[in-house]
Amino acid sequence: MSHFTRLKTKIVEKEYLKQALIDLGYKYQEGNVQVNGYSGNRTNAELKIFTSNPNYDIGFQKQGDNYEIVADWWGIRDIQQAQFVKTLNQKYAYHATKAKLEEQGFSLVSEEVEEGNQIHLVLRRMA
């Protein structure tokens, strides 16, 4: 019996996902990887990060245009699911937004992390 939970995300770009994972201090493995779960159960993913429990990983699978987070959260004690998803989405949005605006000719002037971990970016585009 599988205990894997699949969480839909709005993450579409693997490059920004990898940058977000690095920002959060996670080392990832990329390719056709196996995500470990309860009782030796495994599922395929494109990326995975390791947890403090060597028998349980967190993976990322492409489903259509978006990535899903797949994990057996029952055995993951060092990472809280809701907080992980929230901070991952924030870091992903940061990298995606910054890159897309730079493509449009904007440059980063300043960046502040405000109360509540909100990130405030000031960008400028020269005409």
Residue pairs with C-beta under 8 A, 6 or more apart in sequence:
2 37
2 38
2 41
2 43
2 72
3 37
3 38
3 41
3 72
3 74
3 75
4 35
4 37
4 41
4 43
4 70
4 71
4 72
5 70
5 71
5 72
5 73
5 81
6 61
6 63
6 68
6 69
6 70
7 68
7 69
7 70
7 81
7 85
8 63
8 66
8 68
9 66
9 67
9 68
9 69
9 85
9 88
9 89
10 66
10 89
11 17
11 60
11 66
11 67
11 88
11 89
11 92
12 65
12 66
12 67
13 96
14 46
14 47
14 67
16 92
16 95
16 96
16 99
17 47
17 60
17 67
17 92
18 28
18 30
18 47
19 91
19 92
19 95
20 88
20 91
20 92
20 94
20 95
21 28
21 47
21 49
21 88
23 91
23 94
23 95
24 87
24 88
24 91
26 49
26 50
27 49
27 50
28 47
28 48
28 49
29 47
29 48
29 49
29 50
30 46
30 47
31 46
32 44
32 46
33 44
33 45
33 46
33 47
33 48
33 59
34 42
34 43
34 44
34 45
34 48
35 42
35 43
35 44
35 45
35 48
35 57
35 58
35 59
35 70
35 71
36 42
36 54
36 55
36 56
36 57
36 72
37 43
37 55
37 56
37 57
37 71
37 72
37 75
38 56
38 72
38 74
38 75
40 55
41 72
43 59
43 61
43 70
44 59
44 61
45 59
45 60
45 61
45 70
46 59
46 60
46 61
46 62
46 67
47 59
47 60
48 57
48 58
48 59
48 60
49 57
49 58
50 57
51 57
51 58
51 76
51 77
51 78
51 79
52 77
52 78
53 75
53 76
53 77
53 78
55 75
56 71
56 72
56 75
56 76
57 71
58 69
58 70
58 71
58 76
58 79
58 84
59 69
59 70
59 71
60 67
60 68
60 69
60 70
61 67
61 68
61 70
62 68
69 85
69 88
71 81
73 81
87 117
90 117
90 119
94 119
97 121
98 108
98 121
101 123
102 108
104 125
105 125
105 126
106 123
106 124
106 125
107 123
107 124
107 125
107 126
108 121
108 122
108 123
109 122
109 123
109 124
110 121
110 122
111 119
111 120
111 121
111 122
112 119
112 120
113 119
113 120
114 120
